[in-house]
Amino acid sequence: MKIGIFTAMEKEAASFLRTDVVKEVVGAFTVYHFTLGKHDAVLCCPPSVGEIAASAACQLLITKYGVDCILNFGVVGALTPKASVQSFVYVKDVVHYDMDVSEADKTPVGRYGCFDNVAVQCDQTLLIKAQQLNALPQVRCASADKFVGGAERKAALHEQFGAEICDMESAGILFACRFNNVPCLLVKCISDSLTGGYGEYRNNVFTACEGFFAFAEQLANIL
């Protein structure tokens, strides 16, 4: 099996890059080849954060490198007081809340016509395997090209969409994988609480990323 790894920022990839990697540059993307357990792995870092860069990076992993699945590791903000900083969660489904054609045809905000619901499900087989390895909360992610730091805006996302976390890449990752029939697993670590804002994110982001490679090694053993 060939495993694709996607991280939106190099700081999220840092723990992977301490292993024996071979670096390759493809256009504006930086790609790293290495071994993960018994599998070959390819990690792609895009030139920018955000949904479009994430989707393009995952398409590159699928089309050029023929990965059999994609594992995403990233930091997220909490939308409820229940989620504690530095804790890990799995994403069960994603709402791309920037999608809005409601003024044209009254479609609910976030709804894509090619999916059954506003919240788009992640791969259940990978989730079950991951849950057997590490029993973690499975949460909904609100995703868009916005850094959300304010508690009021975070609470509003939770109220409108039932999401517990937010980020800027999950929709791009999941939709690219769904469109290509490639399973993906989104593993997130919370860097900022409901009321923490950017300051808390800045203070916690590097620590939150430290466990990503060890987590990936564990997952590789069950794939």
N, C-alpha and C positions, 0 to 999 in steps of 0.2 A: 504494500500500500504506500502511496505517496500522500503525505499530509501537507496541506497548505496552512500556513499561519499568517494571520493578518493582524497587524498592530497599526493604529493610526499615527502614532508618534514614535520617534526613536527611543524616547524614555520608556515607553511601554515594551520596547524590544530589548532593552538593555540586558536583562538577565539571560536572554537567548544568545546575545552576541559575546558573552564571556566563554562560550563553548567554542569548539573548533569549527569555524564557519568559512565558507568560500564566498566571497562577495562578487556580485555581478551588477552592472548598471544597465538597465533596459529603459531607454528613453529617459523620462524624469523619475523613474522608479528605481529604488535600491532593493536588490534581491539577495538573500543569503541562503546558501545551501548547507545543510548539516544533517546529522543523524539524530533521530529522536526515538529512543528505544530501539526496536528492530526495524524501524521504518525510515525511509528517506523523507526529509522535510524541506520545504521551501517557504521562507518568510519574506513577505513583501511589505516594504515601508513606502507609502506614497509621498509625493512632494508637498502635500498639504493635508490638513485635517478636513473633515466634512464628508457629506454623503456621496458627492460625485467622485471624489478621489478614492473613497472606500470602495465604491462599486467598480470603478475602473481597475483598481488593484486586484480585487477578487476575480474579475473577468480575466485579467492577465494570468493569475494563478491557474485558472481553469483552462483557458485556451492555449497558452504557451507551454505550461508545465504539466498539464493533465492531472491535476491533483484529484484524489478520490473523495476528499472531504476538506472542509476549511474549519479551523479552530480560531476563534477570535478572542484575544485577551485585551481588555481595556479598562480604563477608569471611568466611573460614572458619578453623577450626583444623585443624592437621595431626595425623593419627593414626599416622604412621610417621616415622622419621628421614630418609627419602628426600626428603620435601617441604620445600623451603626457603622461609623467610619472604620475602614480597613477590613470590613467583612466581605466575603465572597458570595456571589449569587450566580445562578444560571438564569438566562433569559428564556422564558417560555413562549412569549410572543412580543411583537413590536408594532407600535403605532407610529406612522410617519405623519406627525401632526401638521407639517407644512403643506401637505396635499389638501387643496381646497378648491373644488369646482362647484361649491354649493350655490353660488349666485347664478350659475348657468343652468343647473338641472336639479338643484336641491339634494344632491348626493351628500350624505353626512361628511363632515370634515374628517380627513384622514383616510377616506375610503378610496381604494383603487378598484376599478371595475373588474380587473382580472383575478381578484381575490374575493373570497366569500364574505369576509368581515373586515371591519376597520382594523382590528388587531390581527396581524398575520402570524400564523403559528411557525415556530421553529421545529426542527426535525425531532420527532418523538423518539426514534430509535437511539440517537445519540444522547438525548436527554436521559433516557432510562439507564443507559450504560454509565453515564456520568454520575447519576444519582446513586447507583450501586457502589460506585467508587467513593464518592464524597456526598453525603446527604446534605444538600444545601437548599435554601429557599429558591423557588422558581418564581420569577417575577415578570411583570410586563414593563417594557422599556418604551418611553416616549422619546422619539428620535427626530431631530431636525438640525439644520445648519445654524444653531443658536447655542451659545453658552448661556445656561440659565443659572444665575447665582442667587437671585432674590427669593426669599421665602414665599412671598405672595404669589409670584409666577409659578413657583414649584408646586405650591398647594393647588393652584388652579389647574395645572396639568393633571395632577392626581384626581381632582374632582371631575374633570371633563372626560378623562380617558381611563381612569382606574389604574394608571401606571404608578409603579413604586420607585422607578429610577429614570434618569434621562441621560442622553448622550448625543453625539453628533455623527455617529457612523452606523449604528445598528441596522437602520432601514436599508442603507446602501449595501451592506454586507448580505443581509438576509434576502433581499430581493434579487440580487445578482445570482445568489445560489439557488433560489427557487426557480428563476427563469431558466437555469441551466440544469436543473434536476441534480444538483450536487448538495449533499447534506452539510449542514454547518452547525456548530455549537458555539454559543456566545457566552463566554465566562467573564464576569465583571467584578471589579473590586471598587468599593465605594470610597471615593476620595474626599467628598464634602457632604455634610449633613444638610438637612432641610434648611437650617438657619445659618450654615457656615459660610456660604458664598465663596468668592474667588480666593480670598485670603486663606481659608481652610484648605481649598483645593491645592494652592501653591505649597502649603506646608506639608501636605500629605501625599502628593502625587508620586514622588519617587519611592517612598516606602510602600505605597499601595502596589507598585509595579514589581517589587522585588520577588514575589512568589510565583510569577507567571511561568517561568521555565520549569520549575519543579512540578507545578500543576500539570503542565503539558506532558512532562515525562510520565507522570502517573496515568494520564489519559491514553498515552500512546501504548501502554501495556495492555489496555483492554480493547484496542481497536484491531 
